[in-house]
Amino acid sequence: MTTLKRGAALYQAGETIMRAVEAPVNGMERVLGRKRMPWLFLAPNLVLFGIFTFLPIAIAVGYAFTGGTNLFVSDRPFVGFENFGTLLACDDYLRPGTCRESLFWTAVWNTLWFVAFNVVATLLVALITALILNRAIVARGFFRAIFFYPVLLSPVVIGLIWKWFLDRNGLLNAFLQMLGVPPEIFLLDVGWSRFFVVVVSVWFHMGFYTLILLAGLQAIPKELYEAAAIDAASPRRTLLRITLPLLGPNLLVVLILLMIRSVQIFDEAWVLTNGGGPGTANSFIVQYIYQMAFSSDLRLFGLASAASVLMGFVLLVLTLIQLRLGRRMES
């Protein structure tokens, strides 16, 4: 009886609150009209989105067309496309040493190779992991949590963990010494450092993309697999004819997100390689932007903003191309 009374009291309180809210909402609906009401509820999010997204983009574009080392735009002279010309001035784009901003083109080519390897590796690992976790295996929920856990960590923490692991006196070298292999300074070797930057990125982010693909796999009707089993279709044929085609929209989302995230690589690589080392072997575009704007002696905000605008434009074009291809595949 007491439980029923408490339930009735809660219901009464909720009904009172809804009636109190209903009056002003109805009043606003009469003033704005039914079609404009959704904008009223979207307004707070749109304001925050504008302040923290569109406003910084506008400021970056403004800085890209100014020169000097002053911080405030009002104190900076207008230079037009001079910053973009400086970045794009090059005799041979395949040889960064012939470019006016050699560090920028070194970062561009380093970013391109990282994107190529990281996107392919992460997509394959996430897809294989999702296919395994979609099966009826023991402790499936536990393994899903384990694979997703690195995503919850800070990129700086990830970089420090792997830096300790790959150090000359780290865990990996201790294991190699047990096998009689001499220790290796992995992060001071160009080949090894590039390899482990990709490995760390895959390990760090694959859990997030695995969940996206896993959601797509669980949305595929089981009747299709039952029909394939009745027709004695092989696992390979089932994968190629049922799973991958129906997983196409999820794969496209993962590909776009992976592309954007790979181009924006910075935090974990910066910590892991001590600022892009050895030398400039792991110097990427975002690192170049950071160095020009904040860590160089001249603080070239215009040059850094121009580089960020170019990067954003390239990402926008790539995203639009991928979306267009995705729509053609669906049709």
N, C-alpha and C positions, 0 to 999 in steps of 0.2 A: 504493500500500500504506500509506503514511504517513497519507494522508487517511482510509482506512478505520479505522486504529488510533485516530486522533483522534476519529472519529465514535463508535467503540465506547466509548472512554473517557468521552466526554460523555454517552452514553446510560447508562453504568454509574453515573456521578455523579448524573444526574437520577433514576435509579431508586432510588439510595440515599437521596436527599433525600425522595422521595415515601414511601418506606417509613418513614423517621424521622417524617414528619408524620402518616402514616396511623395510627400507634399512639395518640397523644393524641386525634386526631379521633374514632376509634372509641370511645375511653373516654368522651369527652364525649357522644357519641351514645347510649351505653348509659345515662348518667346523665340526660340531658335528654329523650331520645326523639327519633325521627326528625322529628316535626312541629315541635319547638321548635328544631331545629338552625339553620334559616334566620335566626331572631332573634339567634342568637349571632354570626353573621357581619354582620348588619345593625346590631348594637349600637354599634360605634364611630361609624358614620355618624349614627345616631340621636342619640347623645350630642352630637356636634358640631352637628348640626342644632338640637337643643334649646337648646344654649348660645348659639348665634349667631342663632337665629330666634325660637323660642318665648319664651325668657327676655327678650329685648328687647321683645317684644310685651307680655308681662306687666308689665314695668317701665313701659312707656308708658301702659298702662291704669291702673296704680297712680298715676302722676303726674297723670293726667287728672282724678282725683277728689280731688286735694289742691291747696292754695293756698300763697301765700307765695312767697318768693324763695330759700329755703334749698335746697341741693342734695340732701341726703339725705332720703329719704322719711320716715324716723323723726322728722325735725325739721320736717315740713310738716303743717299742720293739715288735717283731712279737711273738704272743702267740698261733697261730694256732686256734684250735677249743675250746680253753679254755673258752671264753666268752659264747659260745653256751652250753658247758658243765655245766657252772655255772647256766645258766637259766633253763636247763632241769634236773638238779640234784634234785630229789624229791623221797621220800619214798612212798607217796601216793598223786597222783595228785588231788584227790578229796578233800584233806585237805591241803590247802596252807601253814598251819603252819608247816608241815613236810618238806617243800621244802627249799632249800638253799636260793633261792630268793623268799621269801614268798610274797613280795609286787608284784612281777611280776605275780605270779599265782593267787593272789587275783584280780589283774587287768584283767587277762585272763577270769576268771569266771564271773566277773562283766560285761565284754564286751560281753560274750556269752549270758547272760540273757538279756542284753540290745538289742543285735541283734535280738534275738528270738521275743521279744515283739515288738520292734520298726518296724521290717520288716513287720510283720503280720498286726499291727495296721495301719501303714502308707499306706500299699498296699490296705487294705480294705477301709480306709477313702478316699484315692485318687480315687479308682475305683467308689465308691458310688457317690462322688462329680462329677466325670467326667460323669457318667450316668445321673445325674440330670442336669448338665450344657449342656448336649447334646440335651436335650429336648427343646421344644419351650416354654420357660418360660419368664415372664416379666423381663426386664432389664438384659438379659442374659450376655451381654457384661460387664455391671457394676459388676456383681457377679464374672465373670471370673477375672477381674482386682483385685477385693478385695481378692480373694483366692490366687492370685499370689503375692500380694504386700509383704507379710512377707519375701519372698525369696530375695527381693531386699535389705533387711536390713542386717546390720553387725551381726554376731553371738554374739559379745560382747553386742551390743545394745539389742538383743533379750534376752540374759541372764539377763541384768540389768532390763529390763521391767518386766519380770516375777519374778525376785527377789523382786522388789518393790510390785508387785501384791500379792505375797505369804508371804510377811513379816508379823510379828506379828501385826504391825499397818498398814498393807496394805489393799488393796481394798477388797480382798476376806474375810478377817477376819471382816472388817467393815460390809460387807453384812451378814455374819453369825451372828454377834451380833444383827443386826436388826431383825433376826429371833429368837433371844433368845438362840443361840448356843454359848458356851464359845469359845474364840479365841484359835487357834491351831498354834503351831510353826511348820509349815509343813516341813521346810528345815532342822530341827534338828531331825526329826523322820526318821528312816531308810526306813520304808515302804512308807510313804508319799513322801519323797525326791526321791526315785526311781520311783515312779508313775509319779511324775511331770517332771522328766527328760525325760521320754518317751513322756508325753503330749506335752512338749515344743518342742521336736524334731519333732513330728508329725505335730504340728501347723506350725512350721518353714519351713519344707521341702515339705509338701504335695502339695502345689501349683505347684511346678515344675513337680512332677510326674503326677499330674492331667492333665497338659497340654500335656504331652506325651500320656497319655491314651485317652485324648479328640481328639488328632490328629488321633489316631487309630480308634476311633469310627466314626469320620467323613469320614474316608476312606472306611468304609463298604458300599457297594452299597445299596441304599434304596429299590431297587427292591426285595431284599431278605426279607425285613420286610413286603413289600406289599404282597409278596407271602405267608408269614407266616400268615398275617392277613386274607387272602382269605381262608387259610386252618383252620382258627379259632384256631391257636396255642395260648396257654396261654402266658402271659408275662414271666413266669418262664421258660417255654420251649423255648421260643425265646432267652432268655438270655443264657441258657445252650447250646443250639444247634447252635445258629448263632453268638451272640455277643462275648461270651468268646472264642470260637475256633478261630474266625477271629481276635480277639484282642491278640492272643497268642504271636506274635512277640513283640508287645509293652509291654506286661506283662513281658516277659523275659528281655527286656532292663531295665524296671523299677526294676525288682528283682535284677539284677546284680548291678545296680547303688545304690540301697538301701543297699545291702549287703556291698558294699565297703564303702559307706558313714557311715553306722552304726558302722563298725569296727573302723573307723577313728574319732569317736565322741570325741570331746575335748572342743572346744571353749565355746559353750553355757553352757555345763555341768560344766566346770571349774568355770565360772563366777557365775552360778546359785547356786552351792553348796559350794562356797568358797574353791575351790581346791579339790573337791572330797568327801566332808563330807556328813553326820557326820562320823568321823573316815575315814575309807577307803571304805565305802558303795558304793560310786559312783566314785571310782578310776578306770580308764580305761587304756587300753594299751598305747595309745598315751600320756596320762598323765604320765605314768611310764617312757616312753622314754624321755619326757621333763624334768622330775625331775632328772633322772640319768645324763642327759647331761648338764643341765643348772641351775638347782636350788639346787642340792646337793652340799655339801662342797667339795667332791672329784672330781666332774665333770668326771664321768665314761663314756667317749665317746664310748669306745669299747663295754661296756655292752649295752648302749642305741642303738648303731648301730646294734648289734646282735639281739636285740629285734625287731628293725624295719625290718631287713632282714627276720626274721621269720614271722612277720606279713605280709610282702609283698609276701612271698612264699605261705602262706596259702591263701591269697586273690587270687593269680594267679591260684592256684589249684582249688579253688571254682569257679572261673570264667570259667575256662576251662570245668569243670564238667557241669556247667549250660549251656554253649554253646553247648556241646555235646548232652545234653538232649534236648535242643531246636531244634537241627538239626534232632534228631530222631523223635520228635513230628511233624516236618514239613514233613518228609518223610513218 
